[in-house]
Amino acid sequence: MNEFKTYLKTRYEYTNESLSLKINQLLIWKKHLTNYQNLEIIDFNELLKIIEILSKNYKISTLNNQINTLKTYFYYLIEIGKRENNPL
């Protein structure tokens, strides 16, 4: 997680508060993964199921922010060679 935090800080120049928020958002996504799911291999349909669950607990604006953080994480995974595409 520290590598992603460094990526965010250097690429987007987020403040420490924003970095903490982004990391917490990513942890929320990871919390909703099942035992066999992993952000390095998850597909669009599996993400839709998680989005549906999260939509019951968050406002649209918050959920959109969380989805944008996840999208950035996928770009990070592509850059370090752990994913070939961004399912979002």
N, C-alpha and C positions, 0 to 999 in steps of 0.2 A: 504494500500500500504506500510505502514511503517513496517508491520510484514514481508512482502515479502522481503523488503530491508534488514531487520535484518537477515532473512533466508539466503539470498545471501551472506551477509557479513560474517556470521559465518560458513556457509557450504563451500563456495568457496573462501573466503578471497579476494574478489574483492576490488579494490581501490575505493575511493569515486567517481572518474570520471567514472569508469566502472559501478558502482552502478547507477549513474544518467542516463547513457546511457541505461542500462537494464530497468529501470523504464520508461523512455521515450519510449522505444520500446514496452513495454507492453501497454502503453497508446495509442499508434498507433493502436494496435490490438483492444483495447476496443472501439476506435473511429469508427471502421468499423463494429461493431456489430449493428444489427437492434434492435428495441425496445424489441422484444421477445427473443433475444439471450443473452446469459450470459456465461462467460467462465467456470462457474461451471457445465454447462449442455450441452455445445456445442458439436456437433459430428463431425466426420471426414469430411463428405460431406460438411457441413457448413464451416468448416475451409478451404477446398479446394476452395470454392467460394471467400473467403477473400484473400487467397494466389493469386488467379488469378487477383484480383483487385490490390493487392500490387505489383505484378510482372510488372505491367505497369508503376510503378513509381520508382522502385528500381532495382539496379543491382542484379544479382544472389547472389553474395557474401554477400551483405547487407541483402537480403531477407533470406538467410540461417542463418545468425546471428540472425535475428528477430525470425525465426522459432525455433532456439535453445533456445532463451530466453523464448518463449512461452512454449516449452517443459519443461523447468525448472520450470516454473510457475505451470504447470499441476502436476509435481511431488510434488511441495509445497502444492497444493490443496489436493492431495492424503494424504500427511503426516498429514495435519490438519483435515482430515476427510470430506472435502467438495466435493471430487470426488472419484470414485471408480477405475477409469482407466485413462490412458493417451491416448487420441484419436490420438496422433501423433505417 
